[in-house]
Amino acid sequence: MVRGLALGFVLLLVVSAGACGGPSGQVAGSTPGSTNLTQAPARTATSPPTASPTPLPTATPPSVGALIQLIDAGKLNDHLMALTSVVSRDVHHPGHAKALAYLKEQLGAMGLQVESYRNVYQGIPLESLLVTVDPLNAPPTAGWVMICAHYDSISNRSPGWNASTSAAPGADDNGTGTAALLEYARILSQNRASLTHRIVLAFFDGEELFFKGSGAYVSSLAKPYPYSAVINIDMVGFNPITDRLDLIWYTNGSAGLRDRVAAANDRYGIGIAPLNAQFAGDGNTILDAAPFGLAGMPAVALVQRYGENDATFPGNYTFHTVNDTAANVSNRRLWLKAAKLTLAAALDLATGN
């Protein structure tokens, strides 16, 4: 997560993000080892039936409530440990490439369609991963739903920080969100029959450079935009006091999505409390949802409050430091709740509920 930009500067970033990518800001082919899931071939009769066959019962796809219960806290932790084990996911550090390889390996094993979106910012190559999950029994239609998180990290608040050599474990920021995306990929790859709309899982790079991956991607999209909703999950594992999260929104066009996320928290009994809707039009809380929302797509972000202390938040002062470790992800219950709410809100839109 990055913070503290003026809104005018944010708008300028969104408008000019395409210049960051240049001619290299294009979607590349599927990564090696990734394939599209295909439907099993239809059964063929061995002899002509003598009477009208009795239709076989059709299995009812799992409900949204059932699907979010499939999120495995143990698997979330396994992914977090793998992502922090590379020392740093800063784009200048060798660990960044190791983390990217881990993501590709995990996603490739799930048989999902994985594409790389590459762009360059100030000579730094960035690579975001876009994972497309289409309905099993219906062609994708308009109204795609995106869930996104950034996988890069930074420790620029640590004294003597060196981007190329310093540790930047980025456990909360944003190993928690990245691990959740990997769990969504696992669950959705096995439950495409539940979908009526395309879901895109976006592992964005360059967020710590002021969302240079997501900003460039938004600038590459043709109008009318294919996305009806974008939900961003970023920093959701720290709060030893309460199960609090903020629900960030950027324009009035995102108010409906904001309300749907809040309603899902109640409908599925997820229990994030307080869940504070926070308008971020002043640019004080900048996440990967911002370029989408400011471009006119409904976009929100789930994120812990950080910085100032209050009765429901002690202030997370480990973010952007070498101390943002797995041991300091202090509220695993909140992390699981955030993962469930993000997926539930997306599935409410992508399953036609």
Buried (B, 14 or more C-beta within 10 A) or exposed (E): BBBEBEBEEBBEBBBEBBEBBEEEBEEEEBBEEBEEBEEEEEEEEEEEEEEEEEEEEEEEBBBBEEBBEBBBEEBBBBBBEBBBEBBBBBBBBEBBEBBBEBBBEBBBEBBBBBBBBBBBBEEBEBBBBBBBBBBBEEEBEEBBBBBBBBBBBBBBBBEEBEBEEBBBBBBBBBBBBBBBBBBBBBBBBBBBBBBBBBBBBBBBBBBBBBBBBBBBBBBBEEEEBBBBBBBBBBBBBBBEEBBBBBBBBBBEBBBEBBBBBBEBBEBBEBBBEBBBBBBBEEBBBBBBBBBBBBBBBBBBBBBBBBEEEEEBBBBBBBBBBBBBBBEBBBBBEBBBBBBBBBBBBBBBBBBEE
